[in-house]
Amino acid sequence: MAEMYKNIETPVMNLLDDCLIHIFQQLDIRIDRDSFGLTCRRWLHIQNTSRRSVKLCCSVTTYGSSRLTQGSFNVSAFHVYKLLTRFPYLTSLSLSGCTELPDSGLSQLEFFGSSLQSLCLACCFQITDTGFSLVASGCSNLKSVDLYRCNITDIGLTAIAKSCLSLQTVNLSYCTKISDCGVRFLSQKCRQLRSLVMSHCRSITGSGFNGCSETLVHVEADSCKLEPDGISGLVSGGGLEYLNLSGLFWSIHGDGLARIGQGSAVHLRVLNLRMCRDATNEAIMMISKGCPALQEWSLAFCHEITITGWVAIGWNCNNLEVLHVNRCRNFCDGGLQALQDGCKNLSKLHMNHCVRVTQLAVESFKCRRSSVVISQEEAVHIFPSFNFTDGNG
């Protein structure tokens, strides 16, 4: 009986590849998708060519710290070669945490990288500018690239910026060899750039942003050494909606942070100035007037702000919904009164460890503004309510 049916093909085996691809794409249960290629070699080929995203299971990175958890084996150039030849039409690839991967491991991107839109090389410590040049030559359609803690220099970044003109999201956190020169090339060449993370890049002063594209809406530059002219450059495009300047590594002199409020940041919705301890009343007044769209503002640990600054916020920030004033030494009953009388859209106030605010003032505020939630839990970070990462990432 087995011999009788051995050579009989079922109707589904006569379907064209396009039909099989459509069937595979409609499978929404992972076990079904994984089992699809077990049917025969033809179906395995359909499965492989339909794969669009790969994230190596051995790579787990803890962002924002130095801890890195690796898998049980080191990913080599051979492993990446096999991966790219098996899945030739990937749009998203993550090699995050492949700490021993050499430049040669990226050589196949020259042949199989044209469809990639998202590439993560976070903590690939052995990749040099030679490897990033391979990325540039093979992945011209990249929209998102994550280079967290990589050893890239201005040379490698320039190569990527020249070739990947469609870049929208770039992560350069802890890329300590990047300077204003590389950022300038990225800003000028990639005119679709929407989100740039450059936290802890202390060689960047911000001058490379002068004349940046209006598409730039999200910038994280915490723990950097931005200068006043650099801040002006950051907002010069006019489209910025999210800006994180927490923990600046310099003392603000003259207009400093006031540059944010000089007319180019009218669309700014989220501003993080946490631990900018030298933020002055003058800067706060300029920002409150020049950034009418502000919805969330962190001034935690900003000790120089006095009643004048708090009154300016209450009077001008009519769209403000969330305000962080944790541990502000000069936030007092008068400042709370100013917020009570103004900030008509305020819905949440973080004011942990504000020692100059009395309980009587707090109770009065709660009575007059019962809709505002006063949080006693210290909010260390603020996050945007919008996401700029590429959909394929």
N, C-alpha and C positions, 0 to 999 in steps of 0.2 A: 504493500500500500504506500509506503514511504517513497518508493521509486516512482510510483505513478504521479505523485504530486511534486516531485523534486524540481522539475523544470517548468512548472506552471507559475506564471507571474500573476500576482494580484493586480487589480485595476490601479491601485495607488502607485505601484511601481512604474506605471506607464506615464505618470504625470511629468510635465516639463519641470525643469529646475526652478523656473519662476514661481510655479504653483507650490512646489515644496518649500521654497523660501518664504512664501506668504503664509503657509501653514505653520512653519517654525516660528515666525514672528508673532503669530497669534497665541502661541503657548505662553500662558502667564504663570504657570506653576513651575518652579525651578527644577524639580525632579523630572518633569516631563521634558524640559529643555535639555537637561543633562543626559537623558536617556535616548534622545532623538538620534544621536550619532552612533548608537550601538546597533542600529538596524542593519546597516551595511556601509561599505566604504563611500558610496555615493552620498548617503545621508550624512555621514561624518563630514564630508567635504562641504555640504550645505551648511551644517552646523558651524564649522570653522570659519567659513567665509561670511557668515551672518553675524559673527561675534563682533561687537563694537566697543566693548570696554573690558579692560584687564587691570586688576590690582593684585600684585603679588601678595599672597597670603603670609609671606615671611616678613613683610615690611610693616612695622608698626612704629610710628614716631609720636612722641609726646611733644607737641608744639609748645613753645614758650618756655621750655626748660632744656637742660642738657641731657635728660634721660632718654635713652633710645633702647627699645626692645627689639631684638632681631630674632629671626627664625633659626632653625637648626642647621642651616647651611648658608654659605656665602653664594650670592648670585654672581655668576661669571658671565663673560661675553658669550660663551656658548649657550647658556640658558636663554639669554635675550635673543640670540639668533634663532633658536628653535621656536621661541614664543612668537616672534614676528613673522617667521615663515609659515607657521601654522595658522596665525590669525592676521592675514595681510591687509585687512580693511578696518583696522581699529580706528576709532575716533577719540578714544580716551585710554591713556596708558599711565599707570603709576608704578614707578620703581623706587618709591619712597623707602628709605632705610637700607638701600643696597650700598653699604658703606665701603665695600671693597671693589665695586664695579669700576673697571678701568675705562679709559676713553674708547678703546676698541669695542666695548660693549654697545656703543651707540652707532657703530658704523653701518648697521643694517637700516638705520633710519633714513639713510640716503635713498634706499630702494623701497621701503615700506612706510615711510613717514608722511607721504603726501596727503593722506586722509586724516591724519591726526589733528584734532582741534584742542585737545587738552593733554598736557604732559606734566607729570609730577616727578621731579628729581630731588626732592627734599632729602637732605642728609646723605647725598651721594658724594662723599668727601673726596674720592679719588678722581672725580671728573675735573678736568682742567679746561682751559679755553679751547684746546684742541677738540675736546668732546662737544663743547657748546657750538663750535663751528660746524660740526657734523649735524647737530640739531638744526642750525640755521639753514644749511644747504638742503636738508631733506624734509623739513616740516614747515614749509612756507605758508600753510593754512592754519597754523596755530592761533587759537583765540585765548587760551589760558596756559600759563606756564608757572610752575611752583619751583622756586630755586632756594627754598629755605635752607640756611646754613651751608650753602654751596660755596666752593672756592672760586667762583666766577669773578673776573676782573672787568674793567671797562672794555677791554678788547672783546671778550666773549659776549658781553651785553650788546655792544655795538653791532657785532655780527648778527645776533638774533634780531635786533631792531631793524637792520637793513633788509632782512629777508622776510620776516614775519610781520608784514604791515597790517595784518588784521588783528593783532593782539588787543585784547580787551581787559584781561586780568593778569597781573604780574605780582608775584610774591618774591621780594628780595630780602626778607627779614634775616638779620644776622649775616648778610653778605658784606662783610667788613671791608672788602677790597674794592667795593663800588664807590665812585666819587661823583661829583656833580657833572663831570664830563660824560660818563655813561648815562646818567639820568637825562641829561640834555639831549643826547642822541635818541633815547627811547621816547622822550616827550615830543620831539620834533618829527620823528619818522612815523611813529604809530599814532596816527590821528584819530583812531577809534578807541584809544585807551580809556577805560572806564574806572578801573580799580587798580591802585598801586599800594602795596604794603612794603614799607622799607624800615620797619622798626629796628632799632639798635644798629643802624648803619651810620656810624658816627663820623664818617668822612664826608657826609652829604650836608651841605649848608642850605640847599634849596635853590641856589641860583640857576640851576639847570631847568627850572620850571617856567622861566619867563617866556610868555607867549604860548603856554600849553593849550591844548585843544579844549573846547567847551564840553567835550564828551566826558572829561575827567570829573567823576562825581564822588569818588571814594578814595581817601588817602589816609593811611595810617603811618605816622612818623613819630611814634612814641620813643622816648629815650634817644633822640637824635640831637645834633648840634646845629639846628636851624638858626640862621641869622635873620634879622628883620627883613632884609631884601628877599631872602629866601621864602619867607612867609608871604610876602607880596606876590612872589612868583607862583606859589601854590594856588592862590585864589584867582590868579590873573585870567584863567580861562572863563570864569563866570558861571560855570555849571556845577561847582562843588556843592554836595549835599551832606557829606559826612567827612569830618576832619578830626583826627586824633593826634594831639600834640602833647600828650601827657608826659611828665617827667623830662622836660627839655633840659639838656646838659649845658645850660648857660644862664647867666643872670641877664634879665631883660633891662636894657637901657633905652632911654628915649621912647620912641613910639612902640617898639617891640611888637607885642601881640595886638596892639591897636590896628596894625595893618590889616587884620582880618576884617575889620569893620569899615574900611575905607571905600566901600562901594561895589566891590567885585563879588562879594559872597552873599548876594541877596537871596540865593536859593538854599543856603546852608540850613540843614534841619537838625543835625546832631554834631555837637562840639564837645570834645573832651580835653579839658585843660587841667586835669588832675595832677597835683603836685607841681604845678607851675607856680612856685611859691612867691615869685616876684611879680605876679600879675597885679598891676596897679588899678586904682579906681579909674584913671583916665582910659586905660585899655578896656575895662569893663563897660564904661560909658559908650565908647566908640563901637564896640561889638554889639551892645544892646540896641543901638540906633541903626547900625549898618547891616544887621542880620535879622530882618523882620520875620523870617520864616522859621526861626529857631524853635524846635519842639523839645529837644533834650539837651541839657547843658550840665557838664560836670565841672565844679569848681572846688572839689574836695582838696583839702590841704592848701588852699590858696589863702595864706595868712594875711596878706597885705590889703585885702579888700575890706573896707570899712563901710559905715552907714551910707556914705555917698554912692558907693558902688551898688549896694543892695537897693537903694531907692531908684537908681537908674534902671535896674533890672525890673523892678515892680512897675515902673512907669512905662517902659518901652517894650518889654517882651510879652506882647499880648497873645502870642501863639504858643508860648512855652507851656509844655505839659509836664515835664519831668525835670527836677532840679536837684543836683547833688551838692550839698554844702558840708559834707562830713569833715569833722575836725578843723573847721575854719575858726581860728582863734578869735577873729573879730566879727564873727556872726553873732549878733546880740538880739535883745528884745526889739530894738528899733528896726533891725534888718528883717526880723520876722513880721513886724508890723507893716513894713513896706511891701512885702510879698502878699500879706493879707489884703492890703488895699489895692494892689495891682495884680498882674499875672492872672487875668480872668479865666484862662483856660487851664490853669495849673491843676493837675490831678494827683501828683505824687511828689513828696518832698523827702529826700534822704538827708537827715540831719543828726547823724550819730556823733556823740562826743562833742557837741557844741556847748562848751562849758559856760558861756556867757548868756545862754538862753535860759530863762527861768521857767519853772513849771507853770506859773501863772500865765505867762505869755503864750505858752503852748496850749493851755486850756482855752484861752481867749481865741486863739487862732482856730482851734477845732470847733468852737461854738459858732464863729462867723463863717468859716469855710469848711463845713462838715463833709463836703464832697472830696476834699483833698486828703489823701492817705499820707500820714507822716510815718516814714519807715525808720525804725530804730536799728535796723540791720545794715551794717556798712556795705555799701555797694562799691566794690573795688574797680570794676570795669563797667563800661557801658557798651552796648552793642546796637548796631543799626537794626531797624525793623524792616530793612530791605536787603536783598541779596544780589550781589553783582557777579557771582561766579557763573561761569559758562554752564549751560544746561547739560553738556556732555561730560562735565568733570565729575 
